[in-house]
Amino acid sequence: MLSPEEYDKDLTVGEVARRSGVAVSTIHFYEAQGLIRSWRNAGNQRRFSRDVLRRVAVIKVAQRLGISLASIADALNALPDDRTPTTADWQRMSERWRQELDERIVKLTKLRDNLDGCIGCGCLSIRDCPLRNPWDELGDGGAGPRLLDPA
């Protein structure tokens, strides 16, 4: 168990990496992306408050779910004064991310169900192409699999 003095002690980047289970380079990357914050002490060494461990945990869990760093950053930036996410904050974030995941599941299911027929524009199947995309009408809408990822 930590003593009160140790609990209030700021963390080095190495300590954050060790405690959070991510590489030092990842900690630097998260900081560069504005997901976490540090400051420099009198010796010009980077220091983090202990609450950064919870922010890194939230980032890791969200990434494991497939949530983009941009969406994670939006959620964390919405917190007042860069505070550590509370249980209520996590509930709001997870509800928002649940919607994103549901949308992705629908897209992936559609992709899986159409995988053996074509990639969405008919270009892999000469026989099906005239039925799904006669005279390459979808080509006017732009490049890529237009049927699978409608704009």
ZAKOL-502122 format. One line per field, with one value per atom (N, C-alpha, C): residue number from 1; residue in three letters; x, y, z. Coordinates in Angstrom, 2 decimals, decimal comma. Last residue first. Layout:
% residues N
k: [NUM  ...]
r: [ALA  ...]
x: [X  ...]
y: [Y  ...]
z: [Z  ...]
//
This chain:
% residues 151
k: [151  151  151  150  150  150  149  149  149  148  148  148  147  147  147  146  146  146  145  145  145  144  144  144  143  143  143  142  142  142  141  141  141  140  140  140  139  139  139  138  138  138  137  137  137  136  136  136  135  135  135  134  134  134  133  133  133  132  132  132  131  131  131  130  130  130  129  129  129  128  128  128  127  127  127  126  126  126  125  125  125  124  124  124  123  123  123  122  122  122  121  121  121  120  120  120  119  119  119  118  118  118  117  117  117  116  116  116  115  115  115  114  114  114  113  113  113  112  112  112  111  111  111  110  110  110  109  109  109  108  108  108  107  107  107  106  106  106  105  105  105  104  104  104  103  103  103  102  102  102  101  101  101  100  100  100  99  99  99  98  98  98  97  97  97  96  96  96  95  95  95  94  94  94  93  93  93  92  92  92  91  91  91  90  90  90  89  89  89  88  88  88  87  87  87  86  86  86  85  85  85  84  84  84  83  83  83  82  82  82  81  81  81  80  80  80  79  79  79  78  78  78  77  77  77  76  76  76  75  75  75  74  74  74  73  73  73  72  72  72  71  71  71  70  70  70  69  69  69  68  68  68  67  67  67  66  66  66  65  65  65  64  64  64  63  63  63  62  62  62  61  61  61  60  60  60  59  59  59  58  58  58  57  57  57  56  56  56  55  55  55  54  54  54  53  53  53  52  52  52  51  51  51  50  50  50  49  49  49  48  48  48  47  47  47  46  46  46  45  45  45  44  44  44  43  43  43  42  42  42  41  41  41  40  40  40  39  39  39  38  38  38  37  37  37  36  36  36  35  35  35  34  34  34  33  33  33  32  32  32  31  31  31  30  30  30  29  29  29  28  28  28  27  27  27  26  26  26  25  25  25  24  24  24  23  23  23  22  22  22  21  21  21  20  20  20  19  19  19  18  18  18  17  17  17  16  16  16  15  15  15  14  14  14  13  13  13  12  12  12  11  11  11  10  10  10  9  9  9  8  8  8  7  7  7  6  6  6  5  5  5  4  4  4  3  3  3  2  2  2  1  1  1]
r: [ALA  ALA  ALA  PRO  PRO  PRO  ASP  ASP  ASP  LEU  LEU  LEU  LEU  LEU  LEU  ARG  ARG  ARG  PRO  PRO  PRO  GLY  GLY  GLY  ALA  ALA  ALA  GLY  GLY  GLY  GLY  GLY  GLY  ASP  ASP  ASP  GLY  GLY  GLY  LEU  LEU  LEU  GLU  GLU  GLU  ASP  ASP  ASP  TRP  TRP  TRP  PRO  PRO  PRO  ASN  ASN  ASN  ARG  ARG  ARG  LEU  LEU  LEU  PRO  PRO  PRO  CYS  CYS  CYS  ASP  ASP  ASP  ARG  ARG  ARG  ILE  ILE  ILE  SER  SER  SER  LEU  LEU  LEU  CYS  CYS  CYS  GLY  GLY  GLY  CYS  CYS  CYS  GLY  GLY  GLY  ILE  ILE  ILE  CYS  CYS  CYS  GLY  GLY  GLY  ASP  ASP  ASP  LEU  LEU  LEU  ASN  ASN  ASN  ASP  ASP  ASP  ARG  ARG  ARG  LEU  LEU  LEU  LYS  LYS  LYS  THR  THR  THR  LEU  LEU  LEU  LYS  LYS  LYS  VAL  VAL  VAL  ILE  ILE  ILE  ARG  ARG  ARG  GLU  GLU  GLU  ASP  ASP  ASP  LEU  LEU  LEU  GLU  GLU  GLU  GLN  GLN  GLN  ARG  ARG  ARG  TRP  TRP  TRP  ARG  ARG  ARG  GLU  GLU  GLU  SER  SER  SER  MET  MET  MET  ARG  ARG  ARG  GLN  GLN  GLN  TRP  TRP  TRP  ASP  ASP  ASP  ALA  ALA  ALA  THR  THR  THR  THR  THR  THR  PRO  PRO  PRO  THR  THR  THR  ARG  ARG  ARG  ASP  ASP  ASP  ASP  ASP  ASP  PRO  PRO  PRO  LEU  LEU  LEU  ALA  ALA  ALA  ASN  ASN  ASN  LEU  LEU  LEU  ALA  ALA  ALA  ASP  ASP  ASP  ALA  ALA  ALA  ILE  ILE  ILE  SER  SER  SER  ALA  ALA  ALA  LEU  LEU  LEU  SER  SER  SER  ILE  ILE  ILE  GLY  GLY  GLY  LEU  LEU  LEU  ARG  ARG  ARG  GLN  GLN  GLN  ALA  ALA  ALA  VAL  VAL  VAL  LYS  LYS  LYS  ILE  ILE  ILE  VAL  VAL  VAL  ALA  ALA  ALA  VAL  VAL  VAL  ARG  ARG  ARG  ARG  ARG  ARG  LEU  LEU  LEU  VAL  VAL  VAL  ASP  ASP  ASP  ARG  ARG  ARG  SER  SER  SER  PHE  PHE  PHE  ARG  ARG  ARG  ARG  ARG  ARG  GLN  GLN  GLN  ASN  ASN  ASN  GLY  GLY  GLY  ALA  ALA  ALA  ASN  ASN  ASN  ARG  ARG  ARG  TRP  TRP  TRP  SER  SER  SER  ARG  ARG  ARG  ILE  ILE  ILE  LEU  LEU  LEU  GLY  GLY  GLY  GLN  GLN  GLN  ALA  ALA  ALA  GLU  GLU  GLU  TYR  TYR  TYR  PHE  PHE  PHE  HIS  HIS  HIS  ILE  ILE  ILE  THR  THR  THR  SER  SER  SER  VAL  VAL  VAL  ALA  ALA  ALA  VAL  VAL  VAL  GLY  GLY  GLY  SER  SER  SER  ARG  ARG  ARG  ARG  ARG  ARG  ALA  ALA  ALA  VAL  VAL  VAL  GLU  GLU  GLU  GLY  GLY  GLY  VAL  VAL  VAL  THR  THR  THR  LEU  LEU  LEU  ASP  ASP  ASP  LYS  LYS  LYS  ASP  ASP  ASP  TYR  TYR  TYR  GLU  GLU  GLU  GLU  GLU  GLU  PRO  PRO  PRO  SER  SER  SER  LEU  LEU  LEU  MET  MET  MET]
x: [-22,36  -21,95  -23,08  -22,21  -22,88  -22,53  -20,49  -20,21  -20,86  -21,36  -21,09  -20,88  -21,66  -22,83  -22,61  -19,08  -20,19  -21,38  -15,99  -17,18  -18,42  -14,33  -14,49  -15,79  -15,02  -14,27  -14,63  -18,23  -16,88  -16,25  -20,61  -20,64  -19,27  -20,17  -20,41  -20,39  -20,08  -18,81  -18,97  -22,62  -22,07  -20,75  -23,00  -23,67  -23,09  -21,95  -21,09  -21,69  -23,91  -23,19  -22,37  -25,37  -25,38  -24,72  -24,77  -24,20  -24,18  -26,12  -25,90  -25,45  -26,31  -27,48  -27,33  -23,80  -24,92  -26,18  -22,32  -22,13  -23,29  -22,54  -23,43  -23,39  -20,62  -21,98  -22,95  -18,27  -18,81  -20,28  -17,30  -18,16  -18,79  -15,91  -15,29  -16,11  -17,45  -16,29  -15,62  -19,59  -19,80  -18,57  -19,36  -19,55  -19,72  -19,14  -20,03  -20,24  -17,66  -17,18  -18,02  -19,74  -18,94  -18,49  -20,32  -20,92  -20,12  -19,10  -18,90  -19,46  -19,85  -18,45  -18,28  -22,24  -22,02  -20,63  -22,05  -23,11  -22,94  -19,89  -19,78  -20,82  -21,07  -19,87  -19,73  -23,13  -23,45  -22,26  -21,59  -22,53  -22,89  -20,25  -19,49  -20,38  -22,41  -21,57  -20,81  -23,32  -24,23  -23,42  -21,04  -21,52  -22,44  -20,94  -19,87  -20,30  -23,22  -23,14  -22,07  -22,42  -23,61  -23,59  -20,24  -20,01  -21,20  -21,58  -20,57  -20,33  -23,15  -23,80  -22,81  -21,12  -22,00  -22,71  -20,13  -19,33  -20,14  -22,16  -21,85  -21,10  -21,90  -23,17  -22,96  -19,32  -19,63  -20,95  -19,56  -18,66  -19,06  -21,40  -21,72  -20,86  -19,94  -21,26  -21,64  -17,71  -17,53  -18,86  -18,94  -18,32  -18,18  -19,64  -20,70  -20,16  -17,10  -17,99  -19,11  -14,90  -15,60  -16,44  -11,76  -13,14  -13,70  -9,98  -10,04  -11,49  -10,15  -10,21  -10,24  -9,81  -9,01  -9,05  -11,82  -10,48  -9,62  -14,51  -14,06  -12,65  -14,44  -14,40  -13,89  -14,07  -15,35  -15,40  -11,74  -11,70  -12,99  -12,64  -11,80  -11,75  -14,13  -14,76  -13,95  -12,17  -13,38  -14,04  -10,38  -9,96  -11,16  -11,98  -11,51  -11,12  -12,22  -13,42  -13,07  -9,52  -10,23  -11,48  -8,95  -8,32  -9,01  -11,90  -10,80  -10,22  -12,51  -12,88  -11,67  -12,10  -12,03  -12,44  -11,86  -13,19  -13,21  -9,27  -9,55  -10,92  -9,69  -8,97  -9,24  -11,00  -11,70  -11,02  -8,93  -10,19  -10,93  -6,98  -6,70  -7,97  -8,35  -7,87  -7,65  -8,70  -9,87  -9,48  -5,99  -6,83  -8,07  -5,25  -4,61  -5,44  -6,85  -7,05  -6,45  -5,68  -7,07  -7,37  -3,13  -3,27  -4,70  -3,42  -3,19  -3,34  -3,50  -4,78  -4,62  -0,93  -1,34  -2,64  0,60  -0,14  -0,64  3,91  2,48  1,84  6,75  6,03  4,54  9,93  8,49  7,87  12,44  11,98  10,46  13,70  13,22  12,83  14,03  15,14  14,80  11,55  12,68  13,90  9,38  9,79  11,00  6,84  8,27  8,58  3,88  4,57  6,03  1,25  2,35  2,89  -1,79  -0,97  0,14  -3,47  -2,98  -2,07  -4,28  -5,12  -4,74  -2,81  -3,64  -4,54  -0,99  -2,36  -3,30  1,20  1,25  -0,14  0,32  0,49  0,50  0,33  -0,93  -0,83  3,12  2,16  0,82  4,17  4,53  3,54  3,01  2,69  3,00  4,32  2,86  2,41  6,93  6,62  5,12  6,64  6,95  6,61  3,89  5,27  5,43  1,71  1,95  3,39  1,03  1,25  1,40  0,79  -0,34  -0,19  3,19  1,92  0,75  5,09  5,12  3,77  4,31  4,36  4,30  4,64  3,32  3,27  7,40  6,46  5,05  8,36  8,63  7,69  7,55  6,98  7,21  6,96  7,79  7,10  4,40  4,99  5,88  4,24  4,04  4,82  2,88  4,06  3,69  0,81  0,76  1,92  1,63  0,41  0,34  3,86  4,04  2,82  2,64  3,67  3,87  0,93  0,37  1,38  2,14  2,05  1,44  0,46  1,24  1,06  0,84  0,00  0,89]
y: [7,07  8,35  8,98  3,57  4,75  6,01  1,13  2,28  3,52  -0,77  -1,17  0,00  0,45  -0,17  -0,53  1,44  2,38  1,74  0,92  0,07  0,86  3,39  2,49  1,73  6,77  5,52  4,68  8,17  8,19  6,81  8,12  8,51  8,56  7,08  8,52  9,03  4,36  5,05  6,57  3,36  3,75  4,50  2,60  3,80  4,29  0,64  1,29  2,61  -0,69  0,39  1,25  -1,77  -1,75  -0,49  -3,16  -1,87  -1,78  -5,52  -4,65  -3,25  -6,66  -6,64  -5,64  -6,50  -5,83  -5,76  -8,08  -6,65  -5,97  -10,83  -10,05  -8,56  -11,58  -12,08  -11,24  -10,43  -9,99  -10,39  -9,53  -10,53  -9,99  -7,47  -8,80  -9,86  -5,17  -5,28  -6,65  -4,57  -5,54  -5,81  -3,06  -2,32  -3,27  -4,79  -3,66  -2,87  -7,00  -6,08  -4,82  -9,96  -8,89  -7,96  -12,48  -12,05  -10,99  -12,93  -13,93  -13,49  -10,64  -10,93  -11,91  -9,91  -9,68  -10,11  -10,49  -11,12  -10,95  -8,84  -10,29  -10,98  -6,29  -6,69  -8,20  -6,41  -6,24  -6,66  -6,61  -7,68  -7,61  -4,17  -5,41  -6,59  -2,38  -2,33  -3,64  -3,19  -3,25  -3,26  -2,62  -4,00  -4,16  0,16  -0,64  -2,10  0,81  1,18  0,35  -0,17  -0,73  -0,42  1,54  0,11  -0,56  3,99  3,82  2,34  3,37  3,71  3,53  2,99  1,86  2,12  5,53  4,56  3,31  6,63  7,20  6,18  4,99  5,06  5,59  5,53  4,18  4,16  8,22  7,84  6,49  7,97  8,80  8,40  6,29  5,89  6,66  7,89  6,64  6,16  9,88  10,22  8,98  8,34  8,95  9,36  7,75  6,66  7,20  10,23  9,61  8,44  10,97  10,52  9,85  13,73  12,28  11,87  16,85  16,01  14,53  19,06  17,85  16,89  20,93  21,07  19,82  18,74  20,04  19,95  16,76  16,80  18,15  16,80  17,31  17,39  15,47  16,93  17,57  12,83  13,32  14,84  12,78  12,45  13,00  13,45  14,26  14,03  11,29  12,66  13,57  9,20  9,19  10,60  9,98  9,90  9,88  9,79  11,06  11,08  7,11  8,09  9,44  5,04  5,82  6,78  1,93  3,34  4,12  -0,73  -0,27  1,19  -1,63  -1,72  -1,29  -0,86  -2,30  -2,54  1,87  1,37  -0,11  1,85  2,35  1,85  0,87  0,12  0,55  2,92  1,53  0,72  5,17  5,16  3,72  4,38  4,66  4,58  4,22  3,03  3,21  6,90  5,90  4,62  7,94  8,39  7,38  6,67  6,37  6,80  7,82  6,36  5,97  10,45  10,11  8,60  10,78  10,54  10,24  11,45  10,04  9,76  13,68  13,45  12,00  13,55  13,33  13,21  15,19  14,62  14,56  15,44  15,34  14,65  17,66  16,29  16,27  20,02  19,84  18,39  20,43  19,78  19,46  21,37  22,31  21,74  19,57  20,01  20,95  19,98  19,83  20,34  18,02  19,29  18,96  16,51  16,47  17,88  14,88  16,08  15,81  13,06  13,21  14,42  13,63  12,75  12,80  15,01  15,79  14,94  13,70  13,75  14,54  13,76  14,55  14,70  11,88  13,29  14,18  9,57  10,03  11,50  9,49  9,64  10,16  9,06  10,28  10,55  6,55  7,66  8,99  5,15  5,31  6,44  5,17  5,84  6,07  3,55  4,98  5,75  1,23  1,67  3,17  0,28  0,70  1,22  -0,25  -1,37  -0,98  1,55  1,44  0,28  1,36  1,18  0,95  1,87  0,62  0,34  4,46  3,33  2,00  5,91  5,85  4,64  5,57  5,04  4,93  6,92  5,50  4,85  9,51  8,83  7,33  9,80  9,98  9,25  11,29  10,13  10,54  12,87  12,87  11,71  11,79  11,99  11,94  11,05  12,40  12,68  8,51  8,65  10,01  8,97  8,31  8,50  10,17  10,90  10,30  8,14  9,41  10,20  4,98  5,97  7,25  2,26  3,48  4,35  -1,18  0,00  1,25]
z: [-48,83  -48,20  -47,45  -48,33  -48,90  -48,12  -48,66  -47,80  -48,37  -50,46  -49,08  -48,14  -52,91  -52,29  -50,84  -53,58  -53,33  -52,65  -53,12  -53,03  -52,62  -55,28  -54,14  -54,15  -56,40  -56,39  -55,19  -57,40  -56,83  -56,83  -58,74  -57,33  -56,68  -61,20  -61,13  -59,69  -60,73  -60,96  -60,90  -60,76  -59,46  -59,60  -63,39  -62,90  -61,57  -65,13  -64,13  -63,65  -66,51  -67,20  -66,24  -63,47  -64,94  -65,49  -60,91  -61,31  -62,84  -60,56  -59,40  -59,80  -63,09  -62,22  -61,09  -64,27  -64,93  -64,06  -62,29  -62,46  -63,17  -62,31  -61,44  -61,72  -64,26  -64,37  -63,53  -63,35  -64,64  -64,76  -60,33  -60,94  -62,21  -59,29  -59,23  -59,93  -59,43  -60,31  -60,28  -57,82  -58,88  -59,72  -55,64  -56,89  -58,06  -53,54  -53,39  -54,66  -53,97  -52,94  -52,85  -54,17  -54,75  -53,64  -52,94  -54,19  -54,91  -50,51  -51,56  -52,91  -48,98  -49,28  -50,44  -48,00  -49,43  -49,90  -45,31  -46,07  -47,58  -44,53  -44,45  -45,34  -44,97  -45,70  -45,70  -43,09  -44,51  -45,37  -40,78  -41,12  -42,60  -40,85  -40,95  -41,31  -40,52  -41,72  -41,92  -37,97  -39,13  -40,43  -36,46  -36,55  -37,75  -36,67  -37,27  -37,43  -35,19  -36,61  -37,33  -32,68  -33,34  -34,83  -32,18  -32,35  -33,04  -31,89  -32,94  -33,23  -29,64  -30,91  -32,07  -27,77  -28,09  -29,42  -27,48  -28,23  -28,59  -25,91  -27,23  -28,09  -23,67  -24,39  -25,81  -22,84  -23,33  -24,08  -22,04  -23,13  -23,71  -19,92  -21,09  -22,29  -18,19  -18,67  -19,93  -17,67  -18,41  -18,97  -16,14  -17,42  -18,28  -13,92  -14,74  -16,12  -12,96  -13,37  -14,27  -14,45  -13,32  -13,85  -15,84  -16,05  -14,79  -14,54  -14,71  -14,90  -16,36  -15,17  -15,54  -18,02  -18,24  -17,06  -17,38  -16,80  -16,94  -18,14  -17,64  -17,05  -21,06  -19,61  -19,14  -23,73  -23,25  -21,73  -24,18  -24,24  -23,75  -24,14  -23,04  -23,01  -26,54  -25,26  -24,09  -28,44  -28,30  -26,94  -28,08  -27,78  -27,59  -29,02  -27,63  -27,21  -31,67  -30,85  -29,36  -32,43  -32,57  -31,69  -32,08  -31,18  -31,26  -32,35  -32,93  -31,89  -30,88  -30,95  -31,45  -30,42  -31,80  -31,96  -27,90  -28,49  -29,95  -27,41  -27,53  -28,15  -27,11  -28,29  -28,50  -24,62  -25,81  -27,09  -23,00  -23,12  -24,38  -23,34  -23,71  -23,91  -22,31  -23,70  -24,16  -19,65  -20,49  -21,97  -18,88  -18,84  -19,72  -19,14  -20,02  -20,04  -17,07  -18,46  -19,43  -14,88  -15,23  -16,67  -14,95  -15,07  -15,44  -14,39  -15,79  -16,01  -11,69  -12,36  -13,85  -10,91  -10,82  -11,57  -13,27  -12,03  -12,06  -14,59  -14,76  -13,38  -15,97  -14,84  -15,16  -17,49  -17,67  -16,46  -16,34  -16,53  -16,59  -15,68  -17,06  -17,36  -13,01  -13,73  -15,18  -12,27  -12,28  -13,01  -14,59  -13,25  -13,39  -16,99  -16,72  -15,32  -17,41  -17,25  -16,98  -19,36  -18,40  -18,24  -20,34  -20,17  -19,16  -22,98  -21,60  -21,55  -25,54  -24,73  -23,25  -27,42  -26,49  -25,61  -28,93  -29,46  -28,55  -27,28  -28,52  -29,14  -25,39  -25,00  -26,24  -26,88  -26,29  -25,91  -27,42  -28,50  -27,97  -24,85  -25,59  -26,72  -24,42  -23,51  -24,21  -26,43  -26,49  -25,59  -25,51  -26,78  -26,94  -23,28  -23,09  -24,37  -23,62  -23,86  -23,62  -20,92  -22,31  -22,42  -18,30  -19,20  -20,66  -16,28  -17,21  -18,17  -14,86  -14,14  -15,09  -16,92  -16,14  -15,49  -17,78  -18,70  -17,95  -15,42  -16,06  -17,00  -15,04  -14,04  -14,62  -17,30  -17,12  -16,13  -16,78  -17,93  -17,83  -13,22  -14,42  -15,57  -11,21  -11,87  -13,03  -7,97  -9,41  -10,03  -4,90  -5,73  -7,22  -3,31  -3,86  -4,82  -2,53  -3,30  -3,97  -0,98  -2,27  -3,16  1,22  0,48  -0,91  2,16  1,65  0,83  0,79  1,87  1,30  -0,72  -0,83  0,41  0,00  0,00  0,00]
//
